[in-house]
């Protein structure tokens, strides 16, 4: 791994995604790294780093090439514009900018070229959207997607460090499935994100897609049961062949969060015909939601943009 | 609750379903109860009972009116015929007889009348099939089922007492989704059971239905994400109305295993349009797999048969 000269700022470094980001940056050649968080954590030691407070002034100073944000939506809305004003590229993990027209929403293997059209911000998709689009894109290119249904099995780490702690301390007998996202009358915001983001990334604004999102008492790793219908005939063996050679996708007969934990690829398996319709497939996928579902995808976006179109003072 | 004169034998009394059965029998008026298990447990005290060995001779003796079996498939195959030969009604929880022609497979609220056609054995369906048919039957009667897709979230207690112990002792960080059923090339036996049993109970032998079965690290309570398409238009509000008054079904906005635990009803909620098709609905259900999913359904079958058509020496 060649060392990179780019100066990276990790904002929200003390959270679940932030700490995985710090672990991955060195492996990806980034050595000039600074860490930022709220006033509460400022001054705290975090491995080799001392946490700096993420003030508008600190972010606008122009001495960082790329900021990787993994903070809440309102914090992103408040701080990202200052980082952009300072000339940095921002890769933002919150949902603040994902659906904003003109802001690229990027999974590098799926629509990487869009990242280069950024105007300072590239949005990093939802942790379920990323693995889903990695799997849907090659199927769409081959046979054309007609409709998609997804039931998710999302781990507690997707809800942040506090939820992980709750899972650790709660008696095992009390663990339950959680349906705790914001509810907008008919669906969870998590479900509308999965639909709208998938449509934007695949550039299929009318794609019929519905999700049922469920959080399961697993610490790390998300899974999804997916039903896909295609325009053209797509036998399961052919789908498996296509997915096995798709970028960042690995075929695994029985994918699970445990098998996906700590690896970069999206695991996909259980690929079989959906006998209830013509040209239907069922499949199951699993992904480390903190890596490809979050931190890794952000780093890949940063590398893609920095390597092809350096920004800021770099 | 009126006391019942019927003599009940619980076979497999030391297992997860067996012990819930014992707890429920008294509440259902059964006071003359004997408990049977393998030679290993014979002589052991189990609450007020002393475990008797489930030998062919003991079961064929003719001094029990109804046996509730919850043992493995091969043990059922070996022992059930002796109990029937002794003149008893057998309600069998294993998959040994479920799909056998002539053996009624019964969910009392759905196809209770079939139980009266028994020839000694009534089969008790799979723990996911029971709540699913409780929900599908009223929808079918109203609008006609066209196709059904199900993704399950099944608790560890469905895999028996040993799996529950494993969940109790394994570090929380290691909990994973388990895809551990017998795999028949394309699907798990659990998935083909769910399909074939649903078709038999609803008497829709050609019903297009597919399941993806997943075990989650929850101790008790199964959930299912369901997509249904119907022949006739069925608005979500109307589906909710029908389900809210269906027997053994209770409307709950966000059903979960934790909410279903310890209660008799199947919880159903999240009833909404499936916008990817005409006349499609999505919904979510949860059920105590040890009660309505197993022990309670068996007791209900026994009551239904004993009250309307006494068998054996009763």
HADDOCK unambig.tbl for C-alpha pairs under 7 A between the chains (distance, minus, plus):
assign (segid A and resid 147 and name CA) (segid B and resid 276 and name CA) 6.27 0.50 0.50
assign (segid A and resid 151 and name CA) (segid B and resid 151 and name CA) 6.64 0.50 0.50
assign (segid A and resid 151 and name CA) (segid B and resid 225 and name CA) 6.77 0.50 0.50
assign (segid A and resid 168 and name CA) (segid B and resid 172 and name CA) 6.44 0.50 0.50
assign (segid A and resid 172 and name CA) (segid B and resid 168 and name CA) 6.45 0.50 0.50
assign (segid A and resid 173 and name CA) (segid B and resid 219 and name CA) 5.79 0.50 0.50
assign (segid A and resid 175 and name CA) (segid B and resid 218 and name CA) 5.76 0.50 0.50
assign (segid A and resid 176 and name CA) (segid B and resid 218 and name CA) 5.93 0.50 0.50
assign (segid A and resid 176 and name CA) (segid B and resid 256 and name CA) 6.94 0.50 0.50
assign (segid A and resid 176 and name CA) (segid B and resid 257 and name CA) 6.20 0.50 0.50
assign (segid A and resid 176 and name CA) (segid B and resid 258 and name CA) 5.41 0.50 0.50
assign (segid A and resid 177 and name CA) (segid B and resid 256 and name CA) 5.91 0.50 0.50
assign (segid A and resid 177 and name CA) (segid B and resid 257 and name CA) 6.69 0.50 0.50
assign (segid A and resid 179 and name CA) (segid B and resid 254 and name CA) 6.61 0.50 0.50
assign (segid A and resid 186 and name CA) (segid B and resid 272 and name CA) 6.51 0.50 0.50
assign (segid A and resid 208 and name CA) (segid B and resid 275 and name CA) 6.94 0.50 0.50
assign (segid A and resid 208 and name CA) (segid B and resid 276 and name CA) 4.57 0.50 0.50
assign (segid A and resid 209 and name CA) (segid B and resid 276 and name CA) 5.90 0.50 0.50
assign (segid A and resid 210 and name CA) (segid B and resid 274 and name CA) 6.85 0.50 0.50
assign (segid A and resid 210 and name CA) (segid B and resid 276 and name CA) 6.88 0.50 0.50
assign (segid A and resid 216 and name CA) (segid B and resid 216 and name CA) 6.98 0.50 0.50
assign (segid A and resid 217 and name CA) (segid B and resid 217 and name CA) 6.18 0.50 0.50
assign (segid A and resid 218 and name CA) (segid B and resid 175 and name CA) 5.75 0.50 0.50
assign (segid A and resid 218 and name CA) (segid B and resid 176 and name CA) 5.93 0.50 0.50
assign (segid A and resid 219 and name CA) (segid B and resid 173 and name CA) 5.79 0.50 0.50
assign (segid A and resid 225 and name CA) (segid B and resid 151 and name CA) 6.78 0.50 0.50
assign (segid A and resid 254 and name CA) (segid B and resid 179 and name CA) 6.61 0.50 0.50
assign (segid A and resid 256 and name CA) (segid B and resid 176 and name CA) 6.93 0.50 0.50
assign (segid A and resid 256 and name CA) (segid B and resid 177 and name CA) 5.90 0.50 0.50
assign (segid A and resid 257 and name CA) (segid B and resid 176 and name CA) 6.21 0.50 0.50
assign (segid A and resid 257 and name CA) (segid B and resid 177 and name CA) 6.69 0.50 0.50
assign (segid A and resid 258 and name CA) (segid B and resid 176 and name CA) 5.42 0.50 0.50
assign (segid A and resid 272 and name CA) (segid B and resid 186 and name CA) 6.51 0.50 0.50
assign (segid A and resid 274 and name CA) (segid B and resid 210 and name CA) 6.83 0.50 0.50
assign (segid A and resid 275 and name CA) (segid B and resid 208 and name CA) 6.95 0.50 0.50
assign (segid A and resid 276 and name CA) (segid B and resid 147 and name CA) 6.27 0.50 0.50
assign (segid A and resid 276 and name CA) (segid B and resid 208 and name CA) 4.58 0.50 0.50
assign (segid A and resid 276 and name CA) (segid B and resid 209 and name CA) 5.90 0.50 0.50
assign (segid A and resid 276 and name CA) (segid B and resid 210 and name CA) 6.88 0.50 0.50
